Amino acid sequence: MWTADEIAQLCYEHYGIRLPKKGKPEPNHEWTLLAAVVKIQSPADKACDTPDKPVQVTKEVVSMGTGTKCIGQSKMRKSGDILNDSHAEVIARRSFQRYLLHQLQLAATLKEDSIFVPGTQKGVWKLRRDLIFVFFSSHTPCGDASIIPMLEFEDQPCCPVFRDWANNSSVEASSNLEAPGNERKCEDPDSPVTKKMRLEPGTAAREVTNGAAHHQSFGKQKSGPISPGINSCDLTVEGLAAVTRMAPGSAKVIDVYRTGAKCVPGEGGDSGKPGAAFHQVGLLRVKPGRGDRTRSMSCSDKMARWNVLGCQGALLMHFLEEPIYLSAVVIGKCPYSQEAMQRALIGRCQNVSALPKGFGVQELKILQSDLLFEQSRCAVQAKRADSPGRLVPCGAAISWSAVPEQPLDVTANGFPQGTTKKTIGSLQARSQISKVELFRSFQKLLSRIARDKWPHSLRVQKLDTYQEYKEAASSYQEAWSTLRKQAFGSWIRNPPDYHQFK
């Protein structure tokens, strides 16, 4: 019906055609990440899908996001008018919520076709049965899904890294999306043992032999994933030995790709040991900041949460009979492990039980495309060759939603690009996908519906603040509480006073 490459190609074309130059990386100097939600509509007659005659489906990008940054906790605001997390996956999901709000408005006002049809109770809606949503990301999500075994093959030997390599400013070796200039030194520069520089996923690893730099290509692990049976949080010596035994052919695990996301308090921590034991896997993590710690959970953690609670969030759950789940996740060409993706997005929550009606851990389909995003770190690094200056992440984030009014939103440091200190706090200094603006859209939807047609959860009590509306979505809050108790007990939550705006 559709392939991973078709989804990736559709998203790359949409990025090139529908997103403006403003907010995109500066050529040969900057890179970014891309994420999107694609709506897939099956034909009404539901013909059988066969190899000879595949069913033709309609594919449409309904939200898109780019970005690599987060703000530190000291910059967070209680007014809900700043984006705390501007990683592409989070921007795409918030843009998707904006699209869902618009579709609910269409359904409630009966003006034109919507993706929603009436549910069984007054005032609630459900997704049409001929529709599914696929999430695309040009890179594996930061955090647990990016802790990927690095294999050594007989035909791809590790080449020695010279002692001064890590100090070469023309080569980026960042362990932190936020601080691309923080080069990681060789683990033991005096050791004669063959070594390789580990890079943040998305970076083209460069091996140096006899003074010449070569790019190591990344893609699918064509020999198959590492043992799916190894899910322990601590990759012990025994566990590493087991992975090595399971590695295909002569391949062995020599290291892991690193994530800049840090373990949350109460989750233990990474060993920091050289090689493949550097990280513990399966842990909750927060995104890194430049000295100022963030309160933003990693994209791996957030996507795992969406796979249980849905992508719609608490507010929209008032109007929905069931959560809006993703049916599949497609990852672009980059360092990738099917086992790590399965563990991070599904495995950590697979034993969660006793969820409210309609909620559940989804059987998410996870695929990888062979198509590389042209403005990914790896692609830009390969193209720029020996260009002067450092390669840095783009500071802007772009949001796009399939909505008629102001579909585009370009931000930097959590505010619309061009915002000055004087204008912060004004209406024009709010992103369309900030908490306060999504809440305003939610209230606008309510105002267009007669009160006697509101869903029961909104009719039984007088609600005022953003926090009160979220808490009143009782089934969602019960599901979230269950998920925290059974799987994500150390999840960092913002204090209630950050949600008291109206």
Buried (B, 14 or more C-beta within 10 A) or exposed (E): EBEBBBBBBBBBEBBEEEBEEEBBBEEBBBBBBBBBBBBBBBEEEEEEEEEEEEBEBEBEBBBBBBBBBBBBBEBBBEBBBBBBBBBBBBBBBBBBBBBBBBBBBBBBEEEEEBBBEEBEEEBBBBBBEBBBBBBBBBBBBBBBBBBBBBBBEEEEEBBBBBEEBBEBEBBBBBBBBBBBEBBBEBBEEEEEEEBBBBBBBBBBBBBBEEEEBEEBEBEBBEEBBBBEEBBEBBBBEEBBEBBBEBBEEEBBBBBBBBBBBBBBEEBEEBEEEEBBBBBBBBBBBBBBBBEEBBBBBBBBBBBBBBBBBBBBBBBBBBBBBBBBBBBBBBBBBBBBBBBBBBBBBBBBBEEBEEBBEBBBBBEBEBBBBEBBBBBBBBBBBBEBEEBEEBBBBBBBBBBBBBBEEEBBBBBBBBBBBEBEEEEBEEEEBBBBBBBBBBBBBBEEBBEEBEEEEBBEBBEEEEBEBBBBBBBBBEBBBBBBEBBBEBBBEBBBEEEEEBBBBE
